[in-house]
C-alpha cells in the first residue's frame, strides 16, 4: 500500500492531477474525485471552497493490506460501516455522540479507542493508537503537521459541504476506496440513488406544491438555510416550494423578523430539525417568542420535525436521504391517516 498526503498540491489543472484519464465519475458529489491508474484506485480530496485545489491524496495500492483508520467525526462512522470497514477502525472522536451499537461494543472491549478529550483531538492518544490514516475536517485551527511527522496520513473529509443530499451519500465511494470496497460502495450508492429518484418522481406527479418555512432564532435573529442548501434541495425534490429560495448560497442566512413574519404567514408547512430528549411540542416551534403569537395557527399536520435526540439525522441519515425524502413526500402530499412509517421527519400529529 502506498499512502500519500499533501497540502494544497497538486492542482486539478496541473498535469500531476490530470495525467491519468481513467476517472471514475461522480453523479452528485463535488468535493472528491477518484481515478483508476495502473491497477489501483486513487482518491483525491478537494478543497470544498475551491475544487481546483487538492487537499490530500490516498493511493489504494494493489496489495491486500488495508489501512487502519481513526476518525475525528461521528458522521464518518456510517460511511465506514456501510463499506464493511469497522474492523479497520481503531480510533473515534466524540464517542458519546455516536449512536452505532457495534462501535460502542468495540469501545468497551478496547478494539477502538476514543481519540478526543475535552472536545479536542488528543495527539498523544492518536499516536499511541497509531492509525495509518486519520480522517479529519478540512477546517478549524488544528495543525496536523505533527501527526504527519509521526507517520500518520491525515485526510480531510468534507462530505458535510455537499449541497445535494445524494452528494453527501455518494461519499460512500470515497470510503470504498479507503476500505478496498469501491465496487460494493458503488452498488450501495446506486440503490440509494434509485430510491431517492423514485420519491422525487412521485412528488413531481403531484398537482399541489406547498410552501415550506423553516429556521430558528440564533443570537436574536432568525436563521434559515440558504436557497442552494441541503435543506432547500430536499424541499424541492419533495415537490414543495422553499419560502427562502431566493436567498442564494448553501450557508444559513440571517433575516429580519419582518421578513420572517411575511414568509411564515403565507406558508403551508413549518418544519424544524431540533434536539429534544422527550417529545416535541408546539412550543418548540414557537420558540417562546411572543411575536409568533401573531401568526396564524398551523395544524399539527402542518408542523413537522426531525428530533435528533431520537433519530440519527447527522449519522446514519447521511446514507438514507431516500428515507428522508420519503418522509417529506408523505408529509406534504399524503392525506391524514396514511400508514407510512416515518423514520426521520414526521408531523406533529403523530
N, C-alpha and C positions, 0 to 999 in steps of 0.2 A: 504494500500500500504506500502510495506517495501522497502526502498531505502538504499543501502549500497555502500559507496565509500571506496576505499583502495588505497594504494600506489603500491608498486611492489609485491603485495601478492593477492591471492595465486598463486603459480607457477602451470603451466599446468600439470607438472609431479606429483604434490602433490595430496594426497587423497582429500584435500579440494576442488580441482578443478574437479577431475575425479570421485568423488563418485556417481554422477548422470550419468548413462549411456544412458539416453534418449536425445541424441544430435540431433538437427535439422540441417541437413548438408548444407554447402555452396558449390556452384559449382565452384566459382572463387575467392571470397573474402578470404583473408588470415589474416586479422587483427581484426576480431571479431569472436566470437562463441556464439551460443545460445543453451541452454539446456531447457528441459521441465521436471520439477520435481514437484510432489505434486500439480498438477493443475496450475502451474504458469510457465511463461517463464522467464529465467534468461539470461541476456545479459552480456557477458564478453568482455571487450575492451582490446585488446592485444597491447603490445609494438611493433610498426612497425619495430624496429631494432632487436627485439628478441621476437619471438612469444611464447617463453616459459615463458614470464612474462605477468602477468595480471595487467593492469594499474588501472582498475576500474570495478565494478560490478553493474549492475542495476537489481533489482528483481522486476518484474512487479506486483506481488501480485494477489490475486484472487478477489478483490473487484472492483468496477466500478469507483473508483476515479482515474482520470488521472492527471499526474503531470503538473504543469505549467513550460514552458521551456523558457530559454533565450539562445541565441547562439551568439558567437563572430564571426562566419564565415558566409559569404554570400553563400558559397557552401552548407550549411545545409538547406537553405530555400527551394529549390526544393524538397529535400528529405522529409521535414516536410509537405509541401503542398501535395505531392503525396500520403501521407497516411492520408490526411484529418486532419492534426494536427495543422492547423493555429490558431484554437480557443484556443489551449494550449499555443501558443507563446505569451510571454509578453515582450520580450526584444530582440533586434537585434544589432549587431555590424556593423559598416561601412555602415550605411543605404544608403549613397549616391551612393554606388556601386550596390545596389540591384535593379534588373530590374522588379521585381514582382509588378504589379499594385495593387493587393489586399493588400500586405504588406504596400505599401505607403499610401493607404487609411486608414489602421489601425494606421499607424504612425501619420497621420494628425488628426485622431479622438482621439488619446491618448490611444487607446486599446493596442498598442505596443509602447514601448519607446526605444530610442536609448541608448545603454549602453557603447558606446565608445566616447571619445573626444580626439582630438589631437593624433589620431592613437593609443590610449591606452584604455584598459578596465578601466572604471570608477567604482571603488569599491563602493563609496557612492551611486551612481545611481543604481548599481546592487542590493545592499542591500535594497534600497528603493523600487525597483520593486519587490523584494522578490520571485524569481523563486524557484521552488523545485529543478530544475536541471539546471546547467549552462554547456553548451556544448562548449568546448574549443579545441585548438590544443594541441597535446602532445609534443610540443617543445617550445623553447623560454625561456626567463628569468623570466617570471611571476611566482610568488609563490602564490599558491592558498590556502594556509593554512588558511588565514584569511577568505576566503569565506566559507571554511568548518566549521570554528569556528562559523560563522554567521548562520549555519544551512543550507547552500546551498550545494547540492551534485554536485561535479564537475566531468564531464565525458569527457575524452579526445577522440576525434573522429579523425580517421586517414584514411578516405576514399581516400584522396589525394595520399597516399603511395601505393595504389594498382597499380600494373603494367599492369593489364589487364583491358580494358575498361569495360567489364562486371563485373569485380571485384568491380569497383567503383559503378556501378549501383546497384550491389547486396546489398550495404549498405542500400537500402530501407528496407531490412528485419530488420536491427538493429533499424531503426526508426519506423518500425512497432511494435516492442516490446515497444519502448518508448511511443507510442501513443495508445497502445492497439489494433492495427490493423495488427497483424503479418500475418494472413491468407490472408488478402487483399493485403498486401505488396508482399507476395509470388506470388500471381496471377499476379500482375503487372510486377514483375521481369520475370516471365516465358514468358510473352508476349514480353518483350524487348529481352530476350534471343533468342526466336524463330525467331524474325525478324532479329536479328543480324546474326544468323546462316544461314538464307535464303540468305543474301547477301554474306556471306562468301562462301557458296556453289556455288553461281553464279560465284564468282571470280575464284574458283577452276576449273571451266569448261573452262576458257579462255586459249587459247594457248599462248598468249603473256604475259610475266611477265616483265613489265617495271621497270627500276631502278629509285629510287626516292631520291632526295637530299633535305635536309632541314637544318635549323640552322640560326644563326645570329651572328654578331660581339658583343663581350662582353669584355670590357676592353682591346681592341686591339687585341683579338684573336677570332677565330671562335669557337662558342659553339654550340653543337648539342646534341640531346638526345641519350643516350646510346642504345646499341643493345637489351637490355632487357626492354626498356621503354614502357610506354603507347603509345607513338607515333609510335615506331617500331612495336608494336603489330598491331596497326591499319593498317599500310602499308602492313604487311604480310597478314593480313586477307582480305585485298582488292586485293590480288593477285599480289602484286608488291614486288620488292626487295629493301631493305633499304641499301643505299650505306655505312652507318656506322655500319652495323650489326655486324661487327667483334669486335667492342669495347664493352666489357661486362658492365653490370650494368644498372640500371634504371635512374641514375642521368645524368646530362649533362656532356659531355666530351669536353675539350678544345683541339683544333687541330691547328697544324702549317699550315700556309697558303699554303705551297707547297702541303700538303695532300689534302686540300680543293680544290685546282686547279685541281689536278688529278681526284678527285671524281666527281666534278661538270662537268668537260669536257666530261665525258662519261655518264652522267645522262640523262634519258629521260624526267624527270619531276623535277620541282623545286617548293617546297611548303613552305609556311610560315604561322605562326599564328602571327598576329600583331594587333595593335590598331590604328585606324585612324577615325577621326570624319567625314572625307569626303571619296571620292573614293580612292581606292588603284590603284597605277600606277606602271609602270615598274621600275621607280626609287626607289620604296620601296623595290624591290628585289635586286637591285644593291647596295643599302646601301651607295651610294655616295663614293664608293671605286673605284679608278681609275683602280686598278688591275683587277676588274671584266670586264673591257672593253676588256680584252684579251680573254675572254671566247667566245664560240660560242653563237650565239643568240638563245634563246628559243622563240618559237612562243607563242602567247597569250593563245593558248590552252594547252601549256606545263607548263605554270606558273599558280599555283593555290594558294588560300589563304583562311584563315578564319579571318575576321575582327571582333575582339571582341568589337569594338565600335558599331557594328550593330547587332551582334548575341550574345546570352547568352552562349558562349562557356564554361565559367567557372561555370555557374549556371545550367540552365536547360539542358545544354549539358551533364551534368553528368548522366542524366536519359535518354538520347537519343543517345547512342553510335550506335544504329542501323541506325539512320538517318545520322550520320557522316560517317559510313561505306558505306551507300548507295551513299552518295555524292562522296566519293573516288572511289567507283566502277565505277560510271558513268564518272568520270574524266579520269580514267586510261584505261577504256575498251570500252566506247561507242563513236561512231564517232560523229563528229561535227554535230549539228542540232538536237541532241536528246532533247526532251522536258521535261526531268526530272526537277523537282523543287528542286533546291539546297537550303539547309537550313543552313548549317554551312560552308562547303567548296564549293568553286566554282572556275572555271577557269577565268583567267583574261579577256578572250574573251567575257564574258557575262557582 
